[in-house]
Amino acid sequence: MTPIKSTPAMRITKTATLLFTLCLALTLVSCSKRVPPTRLLYWNIQNGMWDGQNDNYDRFVEFVKAQDPDICVWCEAQSIWVTDSDQPIPANERYLVGNWGELAARYGHEYWGIGGWRDDYPQVITSKYPITYVDKILGEEPDMIVAHGAGWATIEVNGKTLNIVTLHTWPQAYAPGAEDREASKAENGGDKYRAMEMKYICDHTIGTVPEAKDQLWMMLGDFNARSRVDNDKYGFSDDDPRLLVHDYIRENTPYIDIIKERYPDKFIPSIGNKEGRIDFVYCTKPLYDRITSAEIVWDDYTTPVRAGENLPYFWRPSDHLPIVVDFDLK
């Protein structure tokens, strides 16, 4: 058999093949080292996900698993009412908050913690990473109670420290403790009290760290207040007390309103009647600059539906919508 002589064209082809193989190998190595975004899922799950009690939280767990968050923040994280009823569950029979560790494990979270716990509406954090609480905030008796408590926690992700402030402010139009509730409503007592709460929470969290504007901070929850940046929707007067809470944040902290910053020309509601955005995720600029995506999730599962005429204050699965934010923390 006559041997095949190597020609210049064949040598070039072999070299090109080797180069292609090397480039492919380097690409695969690079992809294998790529760090996925860190995902935050926030949601006010109304009354401890009351709607999930009738199926052992299966739909709720499947939703969370599909989102695959690294960190979750839940408002209204305690079981309160009997399944499909407005009758209270005896305190010693409530599944949540005591079993958050068990529930969180079903969607892949090993760690959980609770912020300042004053009443039936605490905030809980669950995470794939250990959680350290810096402060659990309850306020000061008798004049400056933080109605549903607040919390300041830190979580280490890829060697970076996230400061997470959770809150859920006073929900009523009148001030807490008001003897004449109608008179308090007329004076915007609830709005003014929420503004006091906000100042107190900020003073005891981000306000204690002079260099916080250069760090990775977020503040999130159910603020029970509208923002001036959405006033094209509301049409409030410039001095309306309903705008005080977010005015304080915008004027006195380095926080950025993530949803509005990313969707400046849109009004995206966060509650079932579609008339308000009262759930917010704020963050400092160094963290904002790491965002790869952010949305308020309206889908077939999360879209609120009233529970029925006999349960006028209950929605399925909640009266609020979840917010998902992805951060590049590699």
Beta strands, then each sheet from edge to edge (+ up, - down):
strand 1: 38-44
strand 2: 71-75
strand 3: 111-114
strand 4: 124-127
strand 5: 131-140
strand 6: 144-157
strand 7: 160-168
strand 8: 216-222
strand 9: 256-257
strand 10: 279-283
strand 11: 291-296
strand 12: 305-306
strand 13: 315-316
strand 14: 323-327
sheet 1: 3+ 4- 2+ 1+ 14- 11+
sheet 2: 5+ 6- 7+ 8+ 10- 9+
sheet 3: 12+ 13-
end
